[in-house]
């Protein structure tokens, strides 16, 4: 199980609100790399991600050796996955907010998150008949 300490949760919540407010003013930067706010996920053709700062999550270990009562702190990167449906002007569709391990080790996890987000976007378009 993965959790955030209450203080870390408050910081993350404030960061999400700030990024969304900045985005609504059109002031987020787009491109590849940590220096940019937004990027297109290559594995999920129309899903974009807003990158947030790294946060320390507390994770329970699943193996018998590390089954201590105290969860272990693990740094993770949080992402907001969204899309802008082509046929729905001025709509940003929030698909999910997920965290992943930093670096190459987290790319598979990120691809799973983006794939799930793409399926959600497809469901929205089918349900609302905007294909």
C-alpha positions as CSV (number, residue, x, y, z in Angstrom):
1,X,0.0,0.0,0.0
2,X,1.2,3.5,-0.8
3,X,0.3,6.6,1.2
4,X,1.4,10.2,1.7
5,X,1.9,11.9,5.0
6,X,-0.7,14.6,5.7
7,X,1.8,17.4,5.3
8,X,3.0,16.0,2.0
9,X,-0.6,15.5,0.8
10,X,-1.3,19.2,1.5
11,X,1.8,20.3,-0.5
12,X,0.8,18.0,-3.4
13,X,-2.8,19.3,-3.3
14,X,-1.6,22.9,-3.4
15,X,0.8,22.1,-6.3
16,X,-2.0,20.5,-8.3
17,X,-4.3,23.6,-7.8
18,X,-1.4,25.9,-8.8
19,X,-0.6,23.9,-12.0
20,X,-4.2,23.8,-13.0
21,X,-4.6,27.5,-12.4
22,X,-1.4,28.3,-14.4
23,X,-2.6,26.0,-17.2
24,X,-6.0,27.7,-17.4
25,X,-4.2,30.9,-18.1
26,X,-2.2,29.2,-20.9
27,X,1.1,29.7,-19.1
28,X,2.4,26.1,-18.9
29,X,5.4,25.2,-21.1
30,X,5.2,22.3,-23.5
31,X,8.1,20.0,-24.4
32,X,10.2,17.0,-23.6
33,X,12.3,17.0,-20.4
34,X,11.9,18.0,-16.7
35,X,12.2,21.7,-17.5
36,X,8.8,21.7,-19.2
37,X,5.4,21.5,-17.5
38,X,3.5,19.5,-20.2
39,X,4.4,16.7,-22.6
40,X,2.6,14.4,-25.0
41,X,2.8,10.7,-24.0
42,X,4.2,8.9,-27.0
43,X,2.7,5.5,-26.0
44,X,-0.8,6.9,-25.7
45,X,-1.4,8.9,-28.9
46,X,-3.5,11.8,-27.4
47,X,-2.8,11.8,-23.7
48,X,-0.8,14.7,-22.2
49,X,0.8,14.8,-18.8
50,X,1.4,17.7,-16.5
51,X,4.6,17.1,-14.5
52,X,4.6,17.8,-10.8
53,X,7.5,17.9,-8.3
54,X,8.7,14.7,-6.7
55,X,7.1,13.7,-3.4
56,X,8.0,11.2,-0.8
57,X,5.4,8.4,-0.4
58,X,5.3,5.8,2.3
59,X,5.2,2.3,0.9
60,X,4.6,-1.0,2.7
61,X,7.1,-3.7,1.5
62,X,5.6,-7.0,0.2
63,X,8.6,-9.3,0.8
64,X,9.0,-11.3,4.0
65,X,12.4,-9.8,4.8
66,X,11.1,-6.2,4.9
67,X,7.7,-6.8,6.4
68,X,8.3,-4.4,9.3
69,X,5.5,-2.3,10.6
70,X,7.0,0.9,9.4
71,X,6.5,1.8,5.7
72,X,9.5,2.8,3.7
73,X,9.8,6.3,2.2
74,X,10.1,6.2,-1.6
75,X,10.4,9.2,-3.8
76,X,7.9,9.2,-6.7
77,X,7.0,11.6,-9.5
78,X,3.3,12.6,-9.7
79,X,1.6,13.3,-13.1
80,X,-1.7,14.7,-14.1
81,X,-2.9,12.9,-17.3
82,X,-5.4,14.7,-19.5
83,X,-6.6,15.2,-23.0
84,X,-8.1,18.0,-25.1
85,X,-10.8,16.3,-27.2
86,X,-10.5,17.6,-30.7
87,X,-14.3,18.0,-31.2
88,X,-15.0,19.6,-27.8
89,X,-13.7,23.1,-28.0
90,X,-12.3,24.5,-24.8
91,X,-12.5,21.2,-22.9
92,X,-9.7,19.7,-20.9
93,X,-10.6,16.2,-19.8
94,X,-8.8,15.1,-16.6
95,X,-8.2,11.4,-16.9
96,X,-6.1,10.6,-13.8
97,X,-3.5,11.7,-11.3
98,X,-0.8,9.0,-10.8
99,X,2.6,8.6,-9.3
100,X,5.6,6.7,-10.7
101,X,9.1,5.9,-9.8
102,X,11.6,8.4,-11.2
103,X,13.9,7.6,-14.1
104,X,13.9,4.7,-16.6
105,X,12.5,2.3,-13.9
106,X,9.2,4.2,-13.9
107,X,8.6,4.3,-17.7
108,X,6.7,1.0,-17.7
109,X,4.6,2.2,-14.9
110,X,4.0,5.5,-16.8
111,X,3.0,3.6,-19.9
112,X,0.4,1.7,-17.9
113,X,-1.0,4.9,-16.4
114,X,-1.1,6.6,-19.9
115,X,-2.8,3.5,-21.4
116,X,-5.5,3.5,-18.7
117,X,-5.9,7.3,-19.3
118,X,-6.3,6.8,-23.1
119,X,-9.0,4.1,-22.5
120,X,-10.8,6.5,-20.2
121,X,-10.7,9.2,-23.0
122,X,-12.0,6.7,-25.5
123,X,-14.9,5.8,-23.2
124,X,-15.7,9.4,-22.8
125,X,-15.8,10.0,-26.5
126,X,-17.9,6.9,-27.2
127,X,-20.4,7.7,-24.4
128,X,-20.8,11.3,-25.5
129,X,-20.8,10.3,-29.2
130,X,-18.0,12.6,-30.3
131,X,-15.9,10.2,-32.3
